[in-house]
Amino acid sequence: MNKITIDNIDVKGKRVLVRVDFNVPLDNNQNITDDRRIVAALPTIKKLSENGGKVILCSHLGRPKGKHVPEMSLAPVAKRLSALLGTTVGFASDCIGDTTSDMINALQNGDIILLENLRYYKEETDNDPAFAEKLASHGEVFVNDAFGTAHRAHASTEGVTKFIDTCAAGYLIQKEIQYLGQALTNPQKPFAAILGGAKISGKIDVIDNLLDKVDMILIGGGMIFTFFKAMGKEIGQSLLEEDRITMAGEMLKKAEEKNVKLLLPTDVMIASELSNDAETSVVLINNIPKDMKGLDIGPDTIEMFKNTLKSAKTVVWNGPMGVFELDKFAKGTYAIARLLAEITSGGAITIVGGGDSAAAVSKSGLDDKLSHVSTGGGASLEFLEGKTLPGIAALNDA
């Protein structure tokens, strides 16, 4: 990565503004139900604190859209972070303003404070320069460790870099770029991509970018039906993007021209409705009844994917194989997670691109059995598309 990192900077005695991604799920009682994103930021926070920096953490949570929404407060995160670090993390009830500035000015070397939800201000997502300058005034050094928002040019990710001279990457961003970048620029071969999710429109640029890099692409999820429609198959009531049929056909042709093996399911699990109580059956792709929906990949497809991936040395996975939020249609997605854990133990490099895939891996309890599980769904997707991520581009070059 050609950006300076926290290993290149001296933070002793300095105020260090750190953009983290603490956008964690909360239940109705404001309890954190998944703290993976907090845990992922710990190495950077510890490093800055132990080196004598005055650590000022900022993040968003949810989508309050410029309003003060108590249910989206970061106060529970400050408590969880204190417990994880074994030290008191201060909490400011605002992210800007005199009271917050006074709290920051009172920090001693090694102290840590978390600011209230950035998105209580609409100016955050608008990347408003005046708001960015107020945020930037908190720090003498800026560190971005929020990969999950690196694809957004917001005040706290890109705007603040215009007002702080030293802007560096944290350990999490380093790790994300190391794994995703290595996969795209210098992968161990054979290189396979597994792509799923509901819509082909969300993955078409990824497929296009990967066709020049991978040896095989395995496709699951709702988007398979747009491909099948392009092939003239009956898809029943399955999900379809009418305006992407031609594009899907072109992508199949392109894969063939580039000699990339593009594998589509051979069988699917079908049901008449999206419900855990629905009666299901497994049919071959050519036999989907007109009144049924395909909602997960079938056992033959799982076996085919398994046999294909056995030889892979690098695998990138983004998107579930079915409607995994419902247990009845989660078999394919969990089977892929287990399969990747198996080939990782055999020496393959396996990378999960955040979002629903990461949630499935976590639910499977396999986080530590894969090479890397990204914390950023949208960011990893845009990185795989070959796009520049503004939050990283804005950091100082090494």
Buried (B, 14 or more C-beta within 10 A) or exposed (E): BEBBBBEEBEBEEBBBBBBBBBBBBBEEEEEBEEBBBBBBBBBBBBBBBEBBBBBBBBBBBBEBEBEEBEEBBBBBBBBBBBEBBEEEBBBBBBBBEEEBBEBBEEBEBBBBBBBBBBBBBEBBBBBBBEBBBBBBBBBBBBBBBBBBBBBBBBBBBBBBBBBBEBBBBBBBBBBBBEBBEBBBEEBEEBBBBBBBBBBBBBBBBBBBBBBEBBBBBBBBBBBBBBBBBBEEBEBBBBBBBEEBBEBBBEBBEBBEEEEBBBBBBBBBBBBBEEEEEBEBEBBEBEBBEEEBBBBBBBBBBBEBBBEBBEEBBBBBBBBBBBBBBBEBBBBBBBBBBBBBBBBBEEEBBBBBBBBBBBBBBBBBEBBEBBBBBBBBBBBBBBBBBBEEBBBBEBBBEE
